[in-house]
């Protein structure tokens, strides 16, 4: 069974981050969505988990990856 991929809208709703932050997290290597044949981002459950972990770490003042410095 293959893992169901999530579109950008679903990913944003589930994680509570903005599209700009999503792009920064992708550029910083925190998330690694695949791309559809037409170029749309497709997120996995592990991408959701990584983004939620990033949010929690940032919320509680923990040092987070380079992506955090770009969104500060």
PyMOL Python script that loads the backbone (N, CA, C, O; Angstrom):
from pymol import cmd

cmd.read_pdbstr("""\
ATOM      1  N   UNK A   1       0.839  -1.180   0.000  1.00  0.00           N
ATOM      2  CA  UNK A   1       0.000   0.000   0.000  1.00  0.00           C
ATOM      3  C   UNK A   1       0.887   1.247   0.000  1.00  0.00           C
ATOM      4  O   UNK A   1       1.818   1.350   0.798  1.00  0.00           O
ATOM      5  N   UNK A   2       0.599   2.178  -0.884  1.00  0.00           N
ATOM      6  CA  UNK A   2       1.393   3.399  -0.960  1.00  0.00           C
ATOM      7  C   UNK A   2       0.830   4.456  -0.025  1.00  0.00           C
ATOM      8  O   UNK A   2      -0.366   4.499   0.261  1.00  0.00           O
ATOM      9  N   UNK A   3       1.721   5.291   0.433  1.00  0.00           N
ATOM     10  CA  UNK A   3       1.334   6.363   1.346  1.00  0.00           C
ATOM     11  C   UNK A   3       0.560   7.431   0.575  1.00  0.00           C
ATOM     12  O   UNK A   3       0.960   7.833  -0.517  1.00  0.00           O
ATOM     13  N   UNK A   4      -0.543   7.882   1.152  1.00  0.00           N
ATOM     14  CA  UNK A   4      -1.334   8.931   0.520  1.00  0.00           C
ATOM     15  C   UNK A   4      -0.592  10.256   0.622  1.00  0.00           C
ATOM     16  O   UNK A   4      -0.083  10.612   1.684  1.00  0.00           O
ATOM     17  N   UNK A   5      -0.535  10.969  -0.467  1.00  0.00           N
ATOM     18  CA  UNK A   5       0.128  12.273  -0.502  1.00  0.00           C
ATOM     19  C   UNK A   5      -0.904  13.369  -0.281  1.00  0.00           C
ATOM     20  O   UNK A   5      -2.053  13.257  -0.708  1.00  0.00           O
ATOM     21  N   UNK A   6      -0.479  14.421   0.389  1.00  0.00           N
ATOM     22  CA  UNK A   6      -1.345  15.550   0.699  1.00  0.00           C
ATOM     23  C   UNK A   6      -0.971  16.743  -0.167  1.00  0.00           C
ATOM     24  O   UNK A   6       0.205  16.973  -0.448  1.00  0.00           O
ATOM     25  N   UNK A   7      -1.971  17.492  -0.586  1.00  0.00           N
ATOM     26  CA  UNK A   7      -1.731  18.720  -1.330  1.00  0.00           C
ATOM     27  C   UNK A   7      -1.325  19.837  -0.377  1.00  0.00           C
ATOM     28  O   UNK A   7      -1.360  19.674   0.843  1.00  0.00           O
ATOM     29  N   UNK A   8      -0.946  20.954  -0.941  1.00  0.00           N
ATOM     30  CA  UNK A   8      -0.482  22.093  -0.149  1.00  0.00           C
ATOM     31  C   UNK A   8      -1.551  22.585   0.819  1.00  0.00           C
ATOM     32  O   UNK A   8      -1.253  22.837   1.986  1.00  0.00           O
ATOM     33  N   UNK A   9      -2.792  22.725   0.354  1.00  0.00           N
ATOM     34  CA  UNK A   9      -3.865  23.219   1.220  1.00  0.00           C
ATOM     35  C   UNK A   9      -4.089  22.345   2.435  1.00  0.00           C
ATOM     36  O   UNK A   9      -4.242  22.844   3.550  1.00  0.00           O
ATOM     37  N   UNK A  10      -4.108  21.043   2.220  1.00  0.00           N
ATOM     38  CA  UNK A  10      -4.292  20.102   3.327  1.00  0.00           C
ATOM     39  C   UNK A  10      -3.109  20.169   4.282  1.00  0.00           C
ATOM     40  O   UNK A  10      -3.283  20.153   5.501  1.00  0.00           O
ATOM     41  N   UNK A  11      -1.907  20.243   3.725  1.00  0.00           N
ATOM     42  CA  UNK A  11      -0.706  20.344   4.554  1.00  0.00           C
ATOM     43  C   UNK A  11      -0.757  21.593   5.420  1.00  0.00           C
ATOM     44  O   UNK A  11      -0.473  21.526   6.616  1.00  0.00           O
ATOM     45  N   UNK A  12      -1.110  22.721   4.839  1.00  0.00           N
ATOM     46  CA  UNK A  12      -1.187  23.993   5.563  1.00  0.00           C
ATOM     47  C   UNK A  12      -2.228  23.918   6.680  1.00  0.00           C
ATOM     48  O   UNK A  12      -1.971  24.355   7.802  1.00  0.00           O
ATOM     49  N   UNK A  13      -3.395  23.367   6.372  1.00  0.00           N
ATOM     50  CA  UNK A  13      -4.446  23.247   7.398  1.00  0.00           C
ATOM     51  C   UNK A  13      -4.019  22.331   8.539  1.00  0.00           C
ATOM     52  O   UNK A  13      -4.297  22.624   9.701  1.00  0.00           O
ATOM     53  N   UNK A  14      -3.355  21.240   8.225  1.00  0.00           N
ATOM     54  CA  UNK A  14      -2.965  20.284   9.264  1.00  0.00           C
ATOM     55  C   UNK A  14      -1.811  20.778  10.127  1.00  0.00           C
ATOM     56  O   UNK A  14      -1.710  20.407  11.296  1.00  0.00           O
ATOM     57  N   UNK A  15      -0.948  21.603   9.570  1.00  0.00           N
ATOM     58  CA  UNK A  15       0.227  22.050  10.321  1.00  0.00           C
ATOM     59  C   UNK A  15       0.070  23.447  10.908  1.00  0.00           C
ATOM     60  O   UNK A  15       0.736  23.779  11.889  1.00  0.00           O
ATOM     61  N   UNK A  16      -0.786  24.259  10.333  1.00  0.00           N
ATOM     62  CA  UNK A  16      -0.975  25.618  10.828  1.00  0.00           C
ATOM     63  C   UNK A  16       0.131  26.591  10.459  1.00  0.00           C
ATOM     64  O   UNK A  16       0.238  27.664  11.055  1.00  0.00           O
ATOM     65  N   UNK A  17       0.952  26.231   9.488  1.00  0.00           N
ATOM     66  CA  UNK A  17       2.004  27.142   9.053  1.00  0.00           C
ATOM     67  C   UNK A  17       1.543  27.877   7.797  1.00  0.00           C
ATOM     68  O   UNK A  17       0.584  27.466   7.144  1.00  0.00           O
ATOM     69  N   UNK A  18       2.225  28.951   7.468  1.00  0.00           N
ATOM     70  CA  UNK A  18       1.885  29.709   6.268  1.00  0.00           C
ATOM     71  C   UNK A  18       2.587  29.104   5.054  1.00  0.00           C
ATOM     72  O   UNK A  18       3.510  28.301   5.191  1.00  0.00           O
ATOM     73  N   UNK A  19       2.135  29.502   3.865  1.00  0.00           N
ATOM     74  CA  UNK A  19       2.792  29.010   2.658  1.00  0.00           C
ATOM     75  C   UNK A  19       4.232  29.517   2.574  1.00  0.00           C
ATOM     76  O   UNK A  19       5.114  28.809   2.087  1.00  0.00           O
ATOM     77  N   UNK A  20       4.469  30.737   3.047  1.00  0.00           N
ATOM     78  CA  UNK A  20       5.840  31.260   3.031  1.00  0.00           C
ATOM     79  C   UNK A  20       6.746  30.420   3.935  1.00  0.00           C
ATOM     80  O   UNK A  20       7.869  30.089   3.555  1.00  0.00           O
ATOM     81  N   UNK A  21       6.261  30.076   5.127  1.00  0.00           N
ATOM     82  CA  UNK A  21       7.046  29.237   6.034  1.00  0.00           C
ATOM     83  C   UNK A  21       7.248  27.857   5.436  1.00  0.00           C
ATOM     84  O   UNK A  21       8.321  27.270   5.576  1.00  0.00           O
ATOM     85  N   UNK A  22       6.222  27.331   4.767  1.00  0.00           N
ATOM     86  CA  UNK A  22       6.342  26.027   4.109  1.00  0.00           C
ATOM     87  C   UNK A  22       7.496  26.050   3.110  1.00  0.00           C
ATOM     88  O   UNK A  22       8.286  25.107   3.051  1.00  0.00           O
ATOM     89  N   UNK A  23       7.596  27.112   2.334  1.00  0.00           N
ATOM     90  CA  UNK A  23       8.677  27.212   1.345  1.00  0.00           C
ATOM     91  C   UNK A  23      10.052  27.291   2.019  1.00  0.00           C
ATOM     92  O   UNK A  23      11.021  26.695   1.550  1.00  0.00           O
ATOM     93  N   UNK A  24      10.115  28.031   3.115  1.00  0.00           N
ATOM     94  CA  UNK A  24      11.379  28.153   3.850  1.00  0.00           C
ATOM     95  C   UNK A  24      11.779  26.812   4.455  1.00  0.00           C
ATOM     96  O   UNK A  24      12.950  26.434   4.412  1.00  0.00           O
ATOM     97  N   UNK A  25      10.812  26.091   5.017  1.00  0.00           N
ATOM     98  CA  UNK A  25      11.111  24.776   5.594  1.00  0.00           C
ATOM     99  C   UNK A  25      11.584  23.806   4.516  1.00  0.00           C
ATOM    100  O   UNK A  25      12.468  22.983   4.755  1.00  0.00           O
ATOM    101  N   UNK A  26      10.998  23.908   3.342  1.00  0.00           N
ATOM    102  CA  UNK A  26      11.436  23.059   2.231  1.00  0.00           C
ATOM    103  C   UNK A  26      12.855  23.433   1.816  1.00  0.00           C
ATOM    104  O   UNK A  26      13.698  22.555   1.633  1.00  0.00           O
ATOM    105  N   UNK A  27      13.122  24.714   1.668  1.00  0.00           N
ATOM    106  CA  UNK A  27      14.467  25.163   1.269  1.00  0.00           C
ATOM    107  C   UNK A  27      15.514  24.794   2.315  1.00  0.00           C
ATOM    108  O   UNK A  27      16.662  24.504   1.977  1.00  0.00           O
ATOM    109  N   UNK A  28      15.110  24.805   3.594  1.00  0.00           N
ATOM    110  CA  UNK A  28      16.030  24.473   4.677  1.00  0.00           C
ATOM    111  C   UNK A  28      16.178  22.986   4.933  1.00  0.00           C
ATOM    112  O   UNK A  28      16.969  22.578   5.784  1.00  0.00           O
ATOM    113  N   UNK A  29      15.425  22.170   4.206  1.00  0.00           N
ATOM    114  CA  UNK A  29      15.538  20.724   4.344  1.00  0.00           C
ATOM    115  C   UNK A  29      14.752  20.125   5.495  1.00  0.00           C
ATOM    116  O   UNK A  29      14.922  18.947   5.809  1.00  0.00           O
ATOM    117  N   UNK A  30      13.892  20.917   6.132  1.00  0.00           N
ATOM    118  CA  UNK A  30      13.081  20.389   7.235  1.00  0.00           C
ATOM    119  C   UNK A  30      12.006  19.455   6.690  1.00  0.00           C
ATOM    120  O   UNK A  30      11.718  18.417   7.286  1.00  0.00           O
ATOM    121  N   UNK A  31      11.420  19.825   5.564  1.00  0.00           N
ATOM    122  CA  UNK A  31      10.451  18.968   4.875  1.00  0.00           C
ATOM    123  C   UNK A  31      10.960  18.721   3.464  1.00  0.00           C
ATOM    124  O   UNK A  31      11.735  19.512   2.928  1.00  0.00           O
ATOM    125  N   UNK A  32      10.520  17.625   2.870  1.00  0.00           N
ATOM    126  CA  UNK A  32      10.980  17.272   1.518  1.00  0.00           C
ATOM    127  C   UNK A  32       9.816  16.716   0.705  1.00  0.00           C
ATOM    128  O   UNK A  32       9.767  15.519   0.421  1.00  0.00           O
ATOM    129  N   UNK A  33       8.872  17.591   0.330  1.00  0.00           N
ATOM    130  CA  UNK A  33       7.744  17.098  -0.452  1.00  0.00           C
ATOM    131  C   UNK A  33       8.194  16.623  -1.831  1.00  0.00           C
ATOM    132  O   UNK A  33       9.138  17.156  -2.414  1.00  0.00           O
ATOM    133  N   UNK A  34       7.503  15.621  -2.327  1.00  0.00           N
ATOM    134  CA  UNK A  34       7.762  15.194  -3.696  1.00  0.00           C
ATOM    135  C   UNK A  34       6.964  16.116  -4.618  1.00  0.00           C
ATOM    136  O   UNK A  34       6.222  16.977  -4.145  1.00  0.00           O
ATOM    137  N   UNK A  35       7.113  15.943  -5.892  1.00  0.00           N
ATOM    138  CA  UNK A  35       6.393  16.759  -6.866  1.00  0.00           C
ATOM    139  C   UNK A  35       5.584  15.842  -7.787  1.00  0.00           C
ATOM    140  O   UNK A  35       6.030  14.761  -8.170  1.00  0.00           O
ATOM    141  N   UNK A  36       4.388  16.307  -8.125  1.00  0.00           N
ATOM    142  CA  UNK A  36       3.557  15.575  -9.074  1.00  0.00           C
ATOM    143  C   UNK A  36       4.127  15.785 -10.479  1.00  0.00           C
ATOM    144  O   UNK A  36       5.050  16.579 -10.663  1.00  0.00           O
ATOM    145  N   UNK A  37       3.591  15.089 -11.444  1.00  0.00           N
ATOM    146  CA  UNK A  37       4.044  15.255 -12.822  1.00  0.00           C
ATOM    147  C   UNK A  37       3.856  16.691 -13.308  1.00  0.00           C
ATOM    148  O   UNK A  37       4.594  17.167 -14.171  1.00  0.00           O
ATOM    149  N   UNK A  38       2.859  17.374 -12.746  1.00  0.00           N
ATOM    150  CA  UNK A  38       2.607  18.752 -13.147  1.00  0.00           C
ATOM    151  C   UNK A  38       3.339  19.768 -12.259  1.00  0.00           C
ATOM    152  O   UNK A  38       3.173  20.974 -12.438  1.00  0.00           O
ATOM    153  N   UNK A  39       4.148  19.288 -11.304  1.00  0.00           N
ATOM    154  CA  UNK A  39       4.978  20.169 -10.494  1.00  0.00           C
ATOM    155  C   UNK A  39       4.410  20.583  -9.141  1.00  0.00           C
ATOM    156  O   UNK A  39       5.060  21.324  -8.403  1.00  0.00           O
ATOM    157  N   UNK A  40       3.213  20.120  -8.804  1.00  0.00           N
ATOM    158  CA  UNK A  40       2.615  20.460  -7.505  1.00  0.00           C
ATOM    159  C   UNK A  40       3.317  19.706  -6.388  1.00  0.00           C
ATOM    160  O   UNK A  40       3.720  18.556  -6.559  1.00  0.00           O
ATOM    161  N   UNK A  41       3.462  20.368  -5.235  1.00  0.00           N
ATOM    162  CA  UNK A  41       4.043  19.699  -4.073  1.00  0.00           C
ATOM    163  C   UNK A  41       3.082  18.629  -3.564  1.00  0.00           C
ATOM    164  O   UNK A  41       1.866  18.816  -3.565  1.00  0.00           O
ATOM    165  N   UNK A  42       3.647  17.508  -3.131  1.00  0.00           N
ATOM    166  CA  UNK A  42       2.880  16.418  -2.546  1.00  0.00           C
ATOM    167  C   UNK A  42       3.560  16.034  -1.231  1.00  0.00           C
ATOM    168  O   UNK A  42       4.694  15.555  -1.225  1.00  0.00           O
ATOM    169  N   UNK A  43       2.860  16.249  -0.131  1.00  0.00           N
ATOM    170  CA  UNK A  43       3.427  16.058   1.191  1.00  0.00           C
ATOM    171  C   UNK A  43       3.074  14.694   1.763  1.00  0.00           C
ATOM    172  O   UNK A  43       1.984  14.170   1.537  1.00  0.00           O
ATOM    173  N   UNK A  44       4.018  14.132   2.507  1.00  0.00           N
ATOM    174  CA  UNK A  44       3.805  12.857   3.189  1.00  0.00           C
ATOM    175  C   UNK A  44       3.464  13.128   4.652  1.00  0.00           C
ATOM    176  O   UNK A  44       3.571  14.256   5.134  1.00  0.00           O
ATOM    177  N   UNK A  45       3.058  12.083   5.338  1.00  0.00           N
ATOM    178  CA  UNK A  45       2.797  12.204   6.781  1.00  0.00           C
ATOM    179  C   UNK A  45       4.075  12.569   7.528  1.00  0.00           C
ATOM    180  O   UNK A  45       4.021  13.259   8.546  1.00  0.00           O
ATOM    181  N   UNK A  46       5.215  12.116   7.035  1.00  0.00           N
ATOM    182  CA  UNK A  46       6.477  12.481   7.696  1.00  0.00           C
ATOM    183  C   UNK A  46       6.776  13.969   7.512  1.00  0.00           C
ATOM    184  O   UNK A  46       7.390  14.581   8.385  1.00  0.00           O
ATOM    185  N   UNK A  47       6.355  14.560   6.396  1.00  0.00           N
ATOM    186  CA  UNK A  47       6.500  16.007   6.223  1.00  0.00           C
ATOM    187  C   UNK A  47       5.628  16.749   7.235  1.00  0.00           C
ATOM    188  O   UNK A  47       6.056  17.745   7.818  1.00  0.00           O
ATOM    189  N   UNK A  48       4.405  16.260   7.440  1.00  0.00           N
ATOM    190  CA  UNK A  48       3.501  16.865   8.428  1.00  0.00           C
ATOM    191  C   UNK A  48       4.133  16.785   9.814  1.00  0.00           C
ATOM    192  O   UNK A  48       4.163  17.774  10.547  1.00  0.00           O
ATOM    193  N   UNK A  49       4.634  15.611  10.168  1.00  0.00           N
ATOM    194  CA  UNK A  49       5.248  15.417  11.487  1.00  0.00           C
ATOM    195  C   UNK A  49       6.455  16.329  11.669  1.00  0.00           C
ATOM    196  O   UNK A  49       6.631  16.913  12.738  1.00  0.00           O
ATOM    197  N   UNK A  50       7.283  16.458  10.645  1.00  0.00           N
ATOM    198  CA  UNK A  50       8.470  17.314  10.742  1.00  0.00           C
ATOM    199  C   UNK A  50       8.080  18.779  10.923  1.00  0.00           C
ATOM    200  O   UNK A  50       8.703  19.494  11.707  1.00  0.00           O
ATOM    201  N   UNK A  51       7.059  19.226  10.206  1.00  0.00           N
ATOM    202  CA  UNK A  51       6.619  20.621  10.339  1.00  0.00           C
ATOM    203  C   UNK A  51       6.021  20.874  11.714  1.00  0.00           C
ATOM    204  O   UNK A  51       6.266  21.923  12.311  1.00  0.00           O
ATOM    205  N   UNK A  52       5.240  19.925  12.224  1.00  0.00           N
ATOM    206  CA  UNK A  52       4.667  20.080  13.564  1.00  0.00           C
ATOM    207  C   UNK A  52       5.756  20.088  14.632  1.00  0.00           C
ATOM    208  O   UNK A  52       5.685  20.860  15.588  1.00  0.00           O
ATOM    209  N   UNK A  53       6.753  19.240  14.473  1.00  0.00           N
ATOM    210  CA  UNK A  53       7.881  19.209  15.412  1.00  0.00           C
ATOM    211  C   UNK A  53       8.618  20.543  15.368  1.00  0.00           C
ATOM    212  O   UNK A  53       8.986  21.078  16.414  1.00  0.00           O
ATOM    213  N   UNK A  54       8.835  21.082  14.179  1.00  0.00           N
ATOM    214  CA  UNK A  54       9.501  22.367  14.035  1.00  0.00           C
ATOM    215  C   UNK A  54       8.726  23.461  14.767  1.00  0.00           C
ATOM    216  O   UNK A  54       9.311  24.286  15.468  1.00  0.00           O
ATOM    217  N   UNK A  55       7.391  23.457  14.594  1.00  0.00           N
ATOM    218  CA  UNK A  55       6.547  24.460  15.274  1.00  0.00           C
ATOM    219  C   UNK A  55       6.678  24.359  16.789  1.00  0.00           C
ATOM    220  O   UNK A  55       6.811  25.376  17.470  1.00  0.00           O
ATOM    221  N   UNK A  56       6.641  23.138  17.319  1.00  0.00           N
ATOM    222  CA  UNK A  56       6.758  22.953  18.770  1.00  0.00           C
ATOM    223  C   UNK A  56       8.116  23.406  19.286  1.00  0.00           C
ATOM    224  O   UNK A  56       8.203  24.086  20.308  1.00  0.00           O
ATOM    225  N   UNK A  57       9.158  23.032  18.588  1.00  0.00           N
ATOM    226  CA  UNK A  57      10.497  23.434  19.012  1.00  0.00           C
ATOM    227  C   UNK A  57      10.642  24.947  18.991  1.00  0.00           C
ATOM    228  O   UNK A  57      11.236  25.535  19.894  1.00  0.00           O
ATOM    229  N   UNK A  58      10.108  25.559  17.980  1.00  0.00           N
ATOM    230  CA  UNK A  58      10.183  27.020  17.899  1.00  0.00           C
ATOM    231  C   UNK A  58       9.346  27.671  19.003  1.00  0.00           C
ATOM    232  O   UNK A  58       9.772  28.653  19.612  1.00  0.00           O
ATOM    233  N   UNK A  59       8.160  27.124  19.258  1.00  0.00           N
ATOM    234  CA  UNK A  59       7.264  27.662  20.281  1.00  0.00           C
ATOM    235  C   UNK A  59       7.937  27.659  21.653  1.00  0.00           C
ATOM    236  O   UNK A  59       7.782  28.606  22.425  1.00  0.00           O
ATOM    237  N   UNK A  60       8.678  26.606  21.954  1.00  0.00           N
ATOM    238  CA  UNK A  60       9.300  26.477  23.265  1.00  0.00           C
ATOM    239  C   UNK A  60      10.748  26.964  23.293  1.00  0.00           C
ATOM    240  O   UNK A  60      11.490  26.673  24.232  1.00  0.00           O
ATOM    241  N   UNK A  61      11.142  27.704  22.260  1.00  0.00           N
ATOM    242  CA  UNK A  61      12.436  28.361  22.263  1.00  0.00           C
ATOM    243  C   UNK A  61      13.627  27.468  22.053  1.00  0.00           C
ATOM    244  O   UNK A  61      14.751  27.860  22.368  1.00  0.00           O
ATOM    245  N   UNK A  62      13.420  26.293  21.537  1.00  0.00           N
ATOM    246  CA  UNK A  62      14.553  25.405  21.278  1.00  0.00           C
ATOM    247  C   UNK A  62      15.264  25.840  20.009  1.00  0.00           C
ATOM    248  O   UNK A  62      14.664  26.433  19.112  1.00  0.00           O
ATOM    249  N   UNK A  63      16.544  25.539  19.950  1.00  0.00           N
ATOM    250  CA  UNK A  63      17.323  25.822  18.751  1.00  0.00           C
ATOM    251  C   UNK A  63      16.832  24.904  17.648  1.00  0.00           C
ATOM    252  O   UNK A  63      16.833  23.683  17.804  1.00  0.00           O
ATOM    253  N   UNK A  64      16.417  25.480  16.548  1.00  0.00           N
ATOM    254  CA  UNK A  64      15.881  24.695  15.437  1.00  0.00           C
ATOM    255  C   UNK A  64      16.746  24.902  14.195  1.00  0.00           C
ATOM    256  O   UNK A  64      17.614  25.774  14.175  1.00  0.00           O
ATOM    257  N   UNK A  65      16.508  24.106  13.174  1.00  0.00           N
ATOM    258  CA  UNK A  65      17.372  24.164  11.978  1.00  0.00           C
ATOM    259  C   UNK A  65      17.445  25.551  11.336  1.00  0.00           C
ATOM    260  O   UNK A  65      16.741  26.481  11.729  1.00  0.00           O
ATOM    261  N   UNK A  66      18.312  25.653  10.346  1.00  0.00           N
ATOM    262  CA  UNK A  66      18.557  26.904   9.635  1.00  0.00           C
ATOM    263  C   UNK A  66      17.279  27.540   9.128  1.00  0.00           C
ATOM    264  O   UNK A  66      17.220  28.763   9.004  1.00  0.00           O
ATOM    265  N   UNK A  67      16.271  26.769   8.834  1.00  0.00           N
ATOM    266  CA  UNK A  67      15.008  27.319   8.345  1.00  0.00           C
ATOM    267  C   UNK A  67      14.427  28.301   9.351  1.00  0.00           C
ATOM    268  O   UNK A  67      13.761  29.261   8.961  1.00  0.00           O
ATOM    269  N   UNK A  68      14.667  28.080  10.628  1.00  0.00           N
ATOM    270  CA  UNK A  68      14.135  28.985  11.643  1.00  0.00           C
ATOM    271  C   UNK A  68      14.773  30.363  11.544  1.00  0.00           C
ATOM    272  O   UNK A  68      14.100  31.379  11.718  1.00  0.00           O
ATOM    273  N   UNK A  69      16.042  30.398  11.270  1.00  0.00           N
ATOM    274  CA  UNK A  69      16.712  31.693  11.167  1.00  0.00           C
ATOM    275  C   UNK A  69      16.139  32.500  10.004  1.00  0.00           C
ATOM    276  O   UNK A  69      16.096  33.728  10.066  1.00  0.00           O
ATOM    277  N   UNK A  70      15.708  31.837   8.968  1.00  0.00           N
ATOM    278  CA  UNK A  70      15.149  32.541   7.813  1.00  0.00           C
ATOM    279  C   UNK A  70      13.760  33.087   8.087  1.00  0.00           C
ATOM    280  O   UNK A  70      13.335  34.036   7.428  1.00  0.00           O
ATOM    281  N   UNK A  71      13.028  32.502   9.057  1.00  0.00           N
ATOM    282  CA  UNK A  71      11.665  32.947   9.331  1.00  0.00           C
ATOM    283  C   UNK A  71      11.592  33.847  10.551  1.00  0.00           C
ATOM    284  O   UNK A  71      10.522  34.361  10.875  1.00  0.00           O
ATOM    285  N   UNK A  72      12.707  34.043  11.229  1.00  0.00           N
ATOM    286  CA  UNK A  72      12.706  34.858  12.457  1.00  0.00           C
ATOM    287  C   UNK A  72      12.511  36.335  12.159  1.00  0.00           C
ATOM    288  O   UNK A  72      12.486  37.152  13.080  1.00  0.00           O
TER     289      UNK A  72
END
""", "prot")
cmd.dss("prot")
cmd.show_as("cartoon", "prot")
cmd.util.cbc("prot")
cmd.orient("prot")
